[in-house]
Amino acid sequence: QVQLVESGGGLVQPGGSLRLSCQASGFSLKHYLVNWYRQAPGKERELVASLTINSDSKNYADSVKGRFTISRDNAENTVYLQMNSLKPEDTAVYYCNAILYGTISVLRNYWGQGTQVTVSS
């Protein structure tokens, strides 16, 4: 069974922190590019952070740069998103995504079911 399962979401006050986890099963994340997306009500899905296969390059949306950190632990087959200094506008459902690239095309593209993050006082 091939799955990505997110966890770690919840309710947090502005200025607080959360760490989201995404565990893979049925395949290894070792050879995959990984991303975190989010989608708020009434808005389109947006890319929050990405991490290359060798973890030698990271990219963040301008809205979260300096506050969020993406990482992976291959031994645990898990990708993380550390979120600090959270703002109400960070409220959304967060999704992890793993992509396996061939030489000229995408071979695999997996998505988790999402986890809710709510930032409110």
N, C-alpha and C positions, 0 to 999 in steps of 0.2 A: 504494500500500500504506500503510495506516494502522497505525502502531506507536508504542509507548513502550518504550524500552529503558533499563533501569537499569544502572549500573556503579559501581564504587568500593568495593564491599563487600570484606570480608576479615576476617582475624584481627588483633585489636589488644589490647594489655594494658590493664587498668583504668587510668583516668586519661588514656588516649591520645585521639587524634582521628582522625576519618575525614570525608571529604567524598563524599557520594553524588551522582551525576548521573543525570538522566533526559532523554534526547534524544527529541524527537518527530520523526516523519517522516510525510509524507502529509497533514499538516494543520499549522496554525500555532497555537502556544500563546498567542498574543497576546490572544485573546478568551476564554480559558478560566480558570476557577478551578482551582487545582492543590492537591493534597493529597499528603502522605506518610502511609502506613499501615504498620503492622508486625504480624506474627503470630509468636508464639513457640510451640514445641511444647506441645500441650495447652491452649492459650489461644485465645480468640477474637481476631479481627482488631480492632485499635484504631487510632483516628485519632491521629497524632503531631503533625502540623502542617498548616496550611492557609494559602493566600495568595490574596487576591482578584484579580480581573482586572486592576485598575489598580495592584496591589501597594501599596494604601494601607491595608490591614488584614491583620494576621497573628494567628494563634491557635495556641496550643501546649497539649498535654496537660500537666497539672500535673507529671507525672513527669519531663518533659524541659525544662520552662520554665527559662530562664537558661543552659541548656547547648546547645540546638539552635537553629539559625537556618535558616529557609526563604527562598529567593530565586529569582529567575528572570532569565535573559538572553534577551530576545526576539530579538536579533541571532543568537544561537546556537541558538534554539529549544529551550532547555534549562532545566530546573528543578533546583535544588540543595538538598541538606540538609547543612549543616555541623554535625557532631556533635563536641562537646568534652566533656572530663571524663567519658568513657564509663565505664559501670558494667556488671558482669556481667548485671544484669537488663535491659540494653538489647539483649542477644542475641536476634535474631529475623531473619526474612526481611522485608525492607523493600520496599514497593510504592509506585510513584508512580501518581497518578490525576489525570485531567484531565476537567473537566465543562464543557459548553457549555449555558448556560441560555437558554431562550426567555422570553417574557413571563410565562407561567404554568406552564411545565413544563421538564424536562430534555430537550434535543435530542440530545446526545451524551455518552457516559460511557465513557472509555477507561482501560484498566489496563495497566501493565507486567507483565513476567513475574516480577519480584522479584529481589533480590540479598541474599545472606546476609551478616549482620554477626555476628561472634562476638567477645565480649569476655571474655578469659580470661588468666590468668597461667600 
